Amino acid sequence: MTLLGAYVPRDSVVHRAPAGAKLVALLAVSVAVLAVPGPWAVTSLAALLLAVTLAARLRPRHLWQQVRPLRFAVPVLFALQWWSLGPERAALLCARLVLLVALAGTLTLTTRTSDVLDALTAATRPLRVVGVRPDRVALVLALTVRSIPVLVALSDDVRAAQRARGRERDVRAYAVPLVVGTLRRADALGEALRARGVDD
Amino acid sequence: MSTETTAPDPAGGTTATATAASTGTTGTTPAAPARPSRWTITAADAARIATFAALICVLSLAGQIQFTEGMAPITLQTLGVMLAGTLLGAYRGALAVATFLLLALAGLPILAGGSGGPAPFVGPTAGYLYGWLFGAALTGWLVDRVRGRLTVLHVFGAALAGGVGVVYAFGIPVTAVVTGLPLGKVVALSAVYLPGDVVKAVIAAVITVAVVKAYPAASPAARRSR
């Protein structure tokens, strides 16, 4: 697994736009498109997607990579929608779905994961009035990213131990040592953080 | 830590309302450590939340079992969500799920089928993602209500109510809105996943009880006294 995500490095207006602004814009477009049904919304969405794709100089294969998870769901949905709503509505609804997911995908393609995380952390700053500490949010996010490879290694160890005991297909023999190991590491990490004065 | 901690605090920072934030602002006075509010995220909490968010990531990478090609592939991440609730409690469990979701939103390929970024959050199965947050919270809340010995049946009930009931209550209406299909059809379509999710609630219950036995610091009783 790569932690870099699907970022496509380019120099464009879309790439340079702040991550937070792109997230808010995507949220607004999603709500608008889902609230206003009809061909107009879908056409505008298609135009917007085309504009963003051209401006960011993305290739069709980049977009395909983003909508690929839908490749089995969309035919099933289309059939069901045709059956219960008729062919026109079915085509419109499926087009809306694919276009919206593709538009959301352009955000992933044009924005670094770290930039989105920074924007999300910054978004918690106004929540300080209710006691949320943005530095704690940033700490938790960073610790999580760091913990993933540690737990992947732990998971591999547990798998190897399972194989050695001939219990490959036993979910319990996998999950219990993994979760206990996770808790041990979590509490050791908590001790280490406290020793470094994070709670002071 | 980040540079934000050194930013000049607005005058309101030390007023009575800022209970949780005050720990960082009154560093010069060696007053008796104020009893942290129940919402305060201590270093130990931060570590557990982060590690469990990572566990959900690892579980979704480890077990990608796609029974039915199509809608939501059955993965172990639902199991991770249930375990976050049963082993961390309502508040911290929900925060672990929230952390996992934020990382997915930021683009880490940790959701079903190796997808990430905002696309799954606007797709047909988006409601299930939002449901996890509340599902983990209810699961944890119910487990925390158990007095005495934690049994498989207790945890199974909690995981079923939170990890399946609440998650479906969010997932099904959102699928209906996004796909434009009538609610009844979506309910029928989702029934395909019900057996798998019930099995996962059973697994979550068995694992939770075994883990609490091996590591009593993760029991609801230990959480209450923290």
Interface residues (C-beta under 8 A of the other chain):
Chain A: M1 T2 L3 G5 A6 Y7 L23 L26 S30 L34 P37 Q66 V67 P69 L70 F72 A73 V76 L77 L80 Q81 S84 L85 R89 L93 L97 L100 V101 A102 A104 G105 L107 T108 T111 R112 T113 S114 V116 L117 L120 T121 R125 R128 V129 G131 V132 R133 P134 D135 R136 A138 L139 V140 L141 L143 T144 V145 S147 I148 V150 L151 V152 S155 V171 R172 A175 V176 L178 V179 V180 T182 L183 R184 R185 A186 D187 L189 G190 E191 L193 R194 V198 D199 D200
Chain B: M1 S2 E4 T5 G12 T17 A18 T19 A20 A21 T23 G24 G27 S37 W39 T40 I41 T42 A43 A44 D45 A46 A47 R48 I49 A50 T51 F52 A53 A54 L55 C57 V58 L61 A62 E69 G70 M71 L79 L83 L87 L95 T99 F100 L102 L103 L105 A106 G107 L108 P109 I110 A112 G113 G114 S115 G116 G117 P118 A119 P120 F121 V122 G123 P124 V177 V178 T179 G180 L181 P182 K185 L189 I203 V206 I207 A210 V211 A214 Y215 A217 A218
